[in-house]
Amino acid sequence: MNNPWHLYVMAFIYILAGIMHFVKPKVYLRIMPRYLPFHKELVLLSGVAEILLGIGLFFKETRTLASFGIITMLLVFLLVHFYMLSSEKASAGFPKWILWARLPLQILLIYWAYSYVKF
């Protein structure tokens, strides 16, 4: 494979994050917005999605689709970020400054994924 090193870093991050949904599901269950149904199923589904999208980045044929999938996933995950800002209990013990710092990080991650889109 002749891909840039940062593509492998991104793929590894999403694959590892997806695996963590199965290794430590309680961490993800604690930050699920109460208004969403089927918390456990959504945590596991998002873990599968992260793993598959991370793997999809490795292949030229699926990279653009995987990148758009990651962008979509990150946009949906903004719900979780805003939910965590909504109350002390929802913050899962994270300081407010970290929760606010995650929002621009999310935008950077979206830009990073978009950088691999080829039309």
N, CA, C and O atoms as a DFTB+ gen file, in Angstrom:
476 C
 N C O
     1  1       0.838      -1.177       0.000
     2  2       0.000       0.000       0.000
     3  2       0.884       1.242       0.000
     4  3       1.860       1.325       0.745
     5  1       0.536       2.179      -0.826
     6  2       1.309       3.403      -0.974
     7  2       0.534       4.615      -0.466
     8  3       0.424       5.625      -1.161
     9  1       0.017       4.514       0.703
    10  2      -0.778       5.593       1.268
    11  2       0.075       6.438       2.206
    12  3       1.081       5.959       2.729
    13  1      -0.324       7.704       2.423
    14  2       0.426       8.532       3.366
    15  2       0.282       7.999       4.793
    16  3      -0.729       7.393       5.145
    17  1       1.299       8.234       5.592
    18  2       1.303       7.717       6.964
    19  2       0.110       8.217       7.771
    20  3      -0.408       7.491       8.619
    21  1      -0.331       9.446       7.519
    22  2      -1.433      10.006       8.302
    23  2      -2.759       9.314       8.009
    24  3      -3.665       9.330       8.842
    25  1      -2.878       8.710       6.836
    26  2      -4.067       7.918       6.534
    27  2      -4.111       6.685       7.433
    28  3      -5.169       6.318       7.943
    29  1      -2.956       6.049       7.622
    30  2      -2.884       4.888       8.512
    31  2      -3.183       5.280       9.956
    32  3      -3.824       4.526      10.689
    33  1      -2.719       6.457      10.359
    34  2      -3.001       6.942      11.718
    35  2      -4.501       7.099      11.897
    36  3      -5.068       6.648      12.893
    37  1      -5.146       7.748      10.918
    38  2      -6.586       7.952      11.016
    39  2      -7.323       6.607      11.052
    40  3      -8.207       6.405      11.885
    41  1      -6.965       5.708      10.167
    42  2      -7.619       4.403      10.137
    43  2      -7.451       3.687      11.476
    44  3      -8.409       3.126      12.008
    45  1      -6.243       3.707      12.013
    46  2      -5.973       3.058      13.292
    47  2      -6.804       3.680      14.412
    48  3      -7.332       2.960      15.259
    49  1      -6.923       4.998      14.427
    50  2      -7.709       5.687      15.464
    51  2      -9.160       5.195      15.444
    52  3      -9.725       4.882      16.492
    53  1      -9.760       5.128      14.252
    54  2     -11.166       4.718      14.180
    55  2     -11.347       3.235      14.475
    56  3     -12.326       2.845      15.111
    57  1     -10.421       2.414      14.025
    58  2     -10.522       0.982      14.329
    59  2     -10.391       0.755      15.828
    60  3     -11.171       0.004      16.413
    61  1      -9.412       1.397      16.451
    62  2      -9.225       1.258      17.900
    63  2     -10.423       1.810      18.662
    64  3     -10.892       1.186      19.614
    65  1     -10.921       2.970      18.254
    66  2     -12.099       3.545      18.918
    67  2     -13.293       2.600      18.798
    68  3     -14.046       2.423      19.755
    69  1     -13.464       1.999      17.628
    70  2     -14.562       1.052      17.440
    71  2     -14.429      -0.175      18.323
    72  3     -15.415      -0.649      18.887
    73  1     -13.217      -0.690      18.444
    74  2     -12.983      -1.847      19.314
    75  2     -13.311      -1.503      20.766
    76  3     -13.854      -2.325      21.503
    77  1     -12.971      -0.276      21.163
    78  2     -13.227       0.137      22.542
    79  2     -14.718       0.141      22.885
    80  3     -15.077       0.025      24.057
    81  1     -15.590       0.272      21.884
    82  2     -17.030       0.204      22.140
    83  2     -17.422      -1.172      22.675
    84  3     -18.409      -1.307      23.399
    85  1     -16.644      -2.187      22.313
    86  2     -16.925      -3.549      22.768
    87  2     -16.154      -3.894      24.041
    88  3     -16.625      -4.682      24.861
    89  1     -14.981      -3.309      24.202
    90  2     -14.152      -3.577      25.370
    91  2     -14.673      -2.832      26.599
    92  3     -14.720      -3.397      27.692
    93  1     -15.062      -1.576      26.426
    94  2     -15.528      -0.723      27.524
    95  2     -16.867      -0.063      27.164
    96  3     -16.941       1.164      27.102
    97  1     -17.915      -0.842      26.928
    98  2     -19.181      -0.230      26.500
    99  2     -19.792       0.715      27.537
   100  3     -20.518       1.638      27.170
   101  1     -19.514       0.501      28.815
   102  2     -20.097       1.360      29.856
   103  2     -19.651       2.813      29.701
   104  3     -20.412       3.734      29.998
   105  1     -18.423       3.015      29.237
   106  2     -17.927       4.383      29.022
   107  2     -18.820       5.105      28.027
   108  3     -19.170       6.268      28.228
   109  1     -19.185       4.420      26.959
   110  2     -20.008       5.016      25.907
   111  2     -21.470       5.098      26.323
   112  3     -22.171       6.038      25.949
   113  1     -21.929       4.123      27.090
   114  2     -23.311       4.147      27.558
   115  2     -23.568       5.335      28.485
   116  3     -24.667       5.890      28.491
   117  1     -22.561       5.726      29.267
   118  2     -22.716       6.849      30.203
   119  2     -22.940       8.168      29.492
   120  3     -23.546       9.078      30.059
   121  1     -22.467       8.291      28.269
   122  2     -22.578       9.586      27.582
   123  2     -23.648       9.594      26.489
   124  3     -23.758      10.551      25.723
   125  1     -24.427       8.526      26.428
   126  2     -25.504       8.479      25.429
   127  2     -26.629       9.423      25.826
   128  3     -27.105       9.375      26.961
   129  1     -27.058      10.274      24.912
   130  2     -28.198      11.157      25.227
   131  2     -29.429      10.347      25.613
   132  3     -29.755       9.344      24.977
   133  1     -30.093      10.788      26.644
   134  2     -31.273      10.069      27.158
   135  2     -32.409      10.002      26.137
   136  3     -33.223       9.079      26.172
   137  1     -32.462      10.963      25.244
   138  2     -33.572      10.992      24.285
   139  2     -33.395       9.992      23.145
   140  3     -34.313       9.812      22.344
   141  1     -32.234       9.337      23.054
   142  2     -32.037       8.315      22.028
   143  2     -32.444       6.948      22.583
   144  3     -32.152       6.635      23.737
   145  1     -33.114       6.137      21.766
   146  2     -33.497       4.805      22.231
   147  2     -32.355       3.787      22.036
   148  3     -31.359       4.083      21.377
   149  1     -32.511       2.622      22.601
   150  2     -31.616       1.488      22.355
   151  2     -30.134       1.835      22.557
   152  3     -29.315       1.665      21.654
   153  1     -29.817       2.314      23.735
   154  2     -28.451       2.773      24.003
   155  2     -27.391       1.714      23.714
   156  3     -26.418       1.981      23.008
   157  1     -27.577       0.528      24.254
   158  2     -26.564      -0.518      24.074
   159  2     -26.384      -0.854      22.594
   160  3     -25.260      -0.992      22.112
   161  1     -27.480      -0.982      21.896
   162  2     -27.415      -1.322      20.482
   163  2     -26.728      -0.214      19.674
   164  3     -25.949      -0.496      18.764
   165  1     -27.020       1.038      20.010
   166  2     -26.390       2.162      19.314
   167  2     -24.890       2.227      19.588
   168  3     -24.107       2.543      18.692
   169  1     -24.495       1.934      20.808
   170  2     -23.065       1.915      21.140
   171  2     -22.357       0.834      20.323
   172  3     -21.297       1.077      19.745
   173  1     -22.949      -0.354      20.280
   174  2     -22.329      -1.453      19.522
   175  2     -22.339      -1.169      18.021
   176  3     -21.363      -1.449      17.324
   177  1     -23.432      -0.618      17.535
   178  2     -23.531      -0.281      16.110
   179  2     -22.500       0.776      15.725
   180  3     -21.864       0.675      14.677
   181  1     -22.337       1.786      16.570
   182  2     -21.343       2.815      16.262
   183  2     -19.932       2.243      16.326
   184  3     -19.050       2.687      15.590
   185  1     -19.711       1.267      17.194
   186  2     -18.413       0.595      17.232
   187  2     -18.133      -0.161      15.951
   188  3     -17.032      -0.083      15.404
   189  1     -19.124      -0.894      15.470
   190  2     -18.980      -1.613      14.197
   191  2     -18.732      -0.623      13.066
   192  3     -17.875      -0.851      12.213
   193  1     -19.481       0.475      13.061
   194  2     -19.314       1.482      12.009
   195  2     -17.899       2.050      12.026
   196  3     -17.281       2.190      10.971
   197  1     -17.379       2.378      13.205
   198  2     -16.031       2.933      13.282
   199  2     -14.986       1.937      12.769
   200  3     -14.053       2.317      12.062
   201  1     -15.147       0.682      13.123
   202  2     -14.201      -0.347      12.662
   203  2     -14.260      -0.477      11.145
   204  3     -13.224      -0.456      10.481
   205  1     -15.464      -0.611      10.592
   206  2     -15.607      -0.783       9.149
   207  2     -15.137       0.441       8.369
   208  3     -14.494       0.312       7.327
   209  1     -15.456       1.618       8.874
   210  2     -15.022       2.842       8.188
   211  2     -13.510       2.995       8.265
   212  3     -12.879       3.429       7.302
   213  1     -12.928       2.642       9.401
   214  2     -11.473       2.677       9.530
   215  2     -10.807       1.724       8.546
   216  3      -9.813       2.079       7.912
   217  1     -11.341       0.533       8.419
   218  2     -10.812      -0.436       7.451
   219  2     -11.010       0.081       6.032
   220  3     -10.133      -0.080       5.183
   221  1     -12.152       0.698       5.773
   222  2     -12.443       1.234       4.445
   223  2     -11.443       2.284       3.980
   224  3     -11.264       2.474       2.777
   225  1     -10.793       2.964       4.910
   226  2      -9.794       3.970       4.542
   227  2      -8.560       3.359       3.885
   228  3      -7.866       4.039       3.128
   229  1      -8.280       2.103       4.160
   230  2      -7.083       1.458       3.622
   231  2      -7.133       1.231       2.109
   232  3      -6.092       1.126       1.461
   233  1      -8.322       1.157       1.560
   234  2      -8.474       0.772       0.161
   235  2      -8.939       1.943      -0.696
   236  3      -9.899       2.636      -0.358
   237  1      -8.251       2.148      -1.795
   238  2      -8.558       3.264      -2.693
   239  2     -10.010       3.210      -3.159
   240  3     -10.658       4.245      -3.313
   241  1     -10.511       2.010      -3.382
   242  2     -11.872       1.837      -3.895
   243  2     -12.946       2.248      -2.886
   244  3     -14.049       2.629      -3.277
   245  1     -12.633       2.175      -1.612
   246  2     -13.634       2.477      -0.580
   247  2     -13.288       3.724       0.249
   248  3     -14.055       4.114       1.130
   249  1     -12.159       4.337      -0.027
   250  2     -11.679       5.458       0.798
   251  2     -12.645       6.640       0.807
   252  3     -12.929       7.190       1.871
   253  1     -13.148       7.037      -0.346
   254  2     -14.055       8.191      -0.389
   255  2     -15.347       7.882       0.360
   256  3     -15.832       8.718       1.122
   257  1     -15.903       6.704       0.156
   258  2     -17.122       6.312       0.869
   259  2     -16.866       6.257       2.376
   260  3     -17.689       6.723       3.164
   261  1     -15.728       5.689       2.776
   262  2     -15.379       5.615       4.190
   263  2     -15.202       7.017       4.764
   264  3     -15.623       7.284       5.889
   265  1     -14.583       7.913       3.997
   266  2     -14.384       9.289       4.466
   267  2     -15.720       9.985       4.684
   268  3     -15.919      10.637       5.709
   269  1     -16.635       9.853       3.729
   270  2     -17.966      10.442       3.909
   271  2     -18.708       9.790       5.070
   272  3     -19.448      10.463       5.788
   273  1     -18.517       8.488       5.260
   274  2     -19.119       7.802       6.404
   275  2     -18.589       8.350       7.722
   276  3     -19.351       8.552       8.667
   277  1     -17.288       8.590       7.785
   278  2     -16.679       9.152       8.993
   279  2     -17.198      10.562       9.239
   280  3     -17.507      10.924      10.375
   281  1     -17.295      11.349       8.191
   282  2     -17.821      12.713       8.329
   283  2     -19.247      12.677       8.874
   284  3     -19.585      13.424       9.792
   285  1     -20.067      11.818       8.314
   286  2     -21.451      11.684       8.776
   287  2     -21.492      11.251      10.233
   288  3     -22.252      11.798      11.032
   289  1     -20.673      10.271      10.569
   290  2     -20.622       9.773      11.935
   291  2     -20.195      10.882      12.899
   292  3     -20.784      11.033      13.970
   293  1     -19.184      11.649      12.528
   294  2     -18.720      12.738      13.385
   295  2     -19.792      13.813      13.569
   296  3     -19.922      14.385      14.651
   297  1     -20.551      14.082      12.525
   298  2     -21.650      15.044      12.639
   299  2     -22.727      14.525      13.590
   300  3     -23.265      15.283      14.397
   301  1     -23.038      13.242      13.493
   302  2     -24.020      12.645      14.403
   303  2     -23.489      12.667      15.835
   304  3     -24.242      12.920      16.776
   305  1     -22.189      12.402      16.000
   306  2     -21.589      12.393      17.334
   307  2     -21.601      13.772      17.988
   308  3     -21.431      13.881      19.202
   309  1     -21.801      14.825      17.195
   310  2     -21.935      16.158      17.782
   311  2     -23.099      16.191      18.769
   312  3     -23.072      16.950      19.739
   313  1     -24.125      15.367      18.523
   314  2     -25.248      15.266      19.463
   315  2     -24.749      14.886      20.849
   316  3     -25.186      15.445      21.855
   317  1     -23.830      13.931      20.888
   318  2     -23.280      13.475      22.160
   319  2     -22.481      14.602      22.814
   320  3     -22.589      14.827      24.020
   321  1     -21.679      15.308      22.013
   322  2     -20.865      16.392      22.562
   323  2     -21.747      17.490      23.171
   324  3     -21.469      17.975      24.267
   325  1     -22.790      17.872      22.469
   326  2     -23.688      18.897      23.004
   327  2     -24.471      18.383      24.212
   328  3     -24.720      19.130      25.159
   329  1     -24.853      17.126      24.178
   330  2     -25.550      16.526      25.318
   331  2     -24.655      16.555      26.562
   332  3     -25.124      16.853      27.660
   333  1     -23.379      16.247      26.387
   334  2     -22.458      16.242      27.513
   335  2     -22.286      17.639      28.107
   336  3     -21.987      17.776      29.293
   337  1     -22.471      18.658      27.301
   338  2     -22.389      20.033      27.790
   339  2     -23.663      20.466      28.519
   340  3     -23.672      21.486      29.207
   341  1     -24.725      19.697      28.367
   342  2     -26.035      20.119      28.854
   343  2     -26.213      20.044      30.367
   344  3     -27.035      20.771      30.925
   345  1     -25.460      19.182      31.037
   346  2     -25.610      19.074      32.493
   347  2     -24.376      18.437      33.108
   348  3     -23.548      17.833      32.426
   349  1     -24.284      18.592      34.407
   350  2     -23.155      18.021      35.149
   351  2     -23.167      16.496      35.045
   352  3     -22.122      15.873      34.857
   353  1     -24.347      15.903      35.167
   354  2     -24.460      14.443      35.097
   355  2     -24.080      13.926      33.702
   356  3     -23.394      12.912      33.579
   357  1     -24.524      14.620      32.665
   358  2     -24.237      14.191      31.289
   359  2     -22.766      14.351      30.938
   360  3     -22.274      13.698      30.018
   361  1     -22.054      15.219      31.666
   362  2     -20.654      15.473      31.341
   363  2     -19.738      14.306      31.688
   364  3     -18.569      14.298      31.301
   365  1     -20.261      13.320      32.416
   366  2     -19.507      12.122      32.785
   367  2     -18.229      12.467      33.553
   368  3     -17.247      11.726      33.505
   369  1     -18.253      13.599      34.263
   370  2     -17.112      13.971      35.077
   371  2     -16.020      14.755      34.371
   372  3     -15.031      15.141      34.995
   373  1     -16.187      14.994      33.078
   374  2     -15.185      15.768      32.341
   375  2     -15.345      17.254      32.664
   376  3     -16.469      17.745      32.770
   377  1     -14.234      17.971      32.821
   378  2     -14.340      19.424      33.018
   379  2     -14.960      20.092      31.792
   380  3     -14.788      19.626      30.665
   381  1     -15.678      21.183      32.025
   382  2     -16.352      21.893      30.922
   383  2     -15.372      22.327      29.830
   384  3     -15.714      22.281      28.648
   385  1     -14.158      22.747      30.206
   386  2     -13.214      23.231      29.194
   387  2     -12.821      22.120      28.228
   388  3     -12.583      22.379      27.049
   389  1     -12.751      20.888      28.719
   390  2     -12.440      19.762      27.826
   391  2     -13.614      19.517      26.889
   392  3     -13.423      19.270      25.698
   393  1     -14.817      19.585      27.421
   394  2     -16.002      19.372      26.588
   395  2     -16.108      20.435      25.497
   396  3     -16.479      20.132      24.363
   397  1     -15.782      21.683      25.842
   398  2     -15.808      22.749      24.833
   399  2     -14.680      22.557      23.817
   400  3     -14.862      22.822      22.629
   401  1     -13.522      22.100      24.282
   402  2     -12.372      21.899      23.383
   403  2     -12.636      20.793      22.375
   404  3     -12.053      20.789      21.291
   405  1     -13.505      19.861      22.721
   406  2     -13.810      18.763      21.806
   407  2     -14.569      19.228      20.564
   408  3     -14.491      18.588      19.515
   409  1     -15.295      20.327      20.675
   410  2     -16.080      20.799      19.529
   411  2     -15.190      21.227      18.360
   412  3     -15.419      20.768      17.241
   413  1     -14.184      22.083      18.567
   414  2     -13.296      22.400      17.432
   415  2     -12.495      21.182      16.968
   416  3     -12.169      21.055      15.788
   417  1     -12.182      20.293      17.906
   418  2     -11.485      19.061      17.520
   419  2     -12.339      18.259      16.546
   420  3     -11.825      17.681      15.589
   421  1     -13.629      18.229      16.792
   422  2     -14.552      17.516      15.908
   423  2     -14.494      18.101      14.489
   424  3     -14.514      17.361      13.505
   425  1     -14.423      19.421      14.397
   426  2     -14.335      20.089      13.092
   427  2     -13.028      19.715      12.397
   428  3     -13.009      19.478      11.189
   429  1     -11.943      19.662      13.156
   430  2     -10.656      19.252      12.578
   431  2     -10.691      17.809      12.091
   432  3     -10.127      17.493      11.043
   433  1     -11.350      16.933      12.845
   434  2     -11.473      15.534      12.426
   435  2     -12.308      15.415      11.149
   436  3     -12.015      14.590      10.284
   437  1     -13.332      16.232      11.038
   438  2     -14.151      16.242       9.819
   439  2     -13.301      16.700       8.634
   440  3     -13.344      16.095       7.563
   441  1     -12.537      17.761       8.830
   442  2     -11.648      18.247       7.766
   443  2     -10.625      17.181       7.377
   444  3     -10.356      16.974       6.194
   445  1     -10.065      16.516       8.365
   446  2      -9.083      15.461       8.113
   447  2      -9.698      14.356       7.252
   448  3      -9.087      13.914       6.279
   449  1     -10.898      13.914       7.606
   450  2     -11.566      12.877       6.810
   451  2     -11.855      13.379       5.405
   452  3     -11.703      12.637       4.434
   453  1     -12.274      14.642       5.289
   454  2     -12.599      15.188       3.978
   455  2     -11.363      15.266       3.085
   456  3     -11.481      15.214       1.860
   457  1     -10.201      15.389       3.674
   458  2      -8.981      15.501       2.880
   459  2      -8.687      14.240       2.079
   460  3      -7.853      14.278       1.174
   461  1      -9.344      13.126       2.381
   462  2      -9.135      11.885       1.630
   463  2     -10.234      11.621       0.599
   464  3     -10.239      10.579      -0.057
   465  1     -11.152      12.558       0.461
   466  2     -12.225      12.397      -0.507
   467  2     -11.681      12.712      -1.913
   468  3     -11.051      13.748      -2.127
   469  1     -11.929      11.826      -2.837
   470  2     -11.532      12.033      -4.235
   471  2     -12.780      11.950      -5.101
   472  3     -13.518      10.966      -5.060
   473  1     -13.004      13.000      -5.885
   474  2     -14.178      13.041      -6.771
   475  2     -13.801      12.560      -8.154
   476  3     -14.648      12.519      -9.046
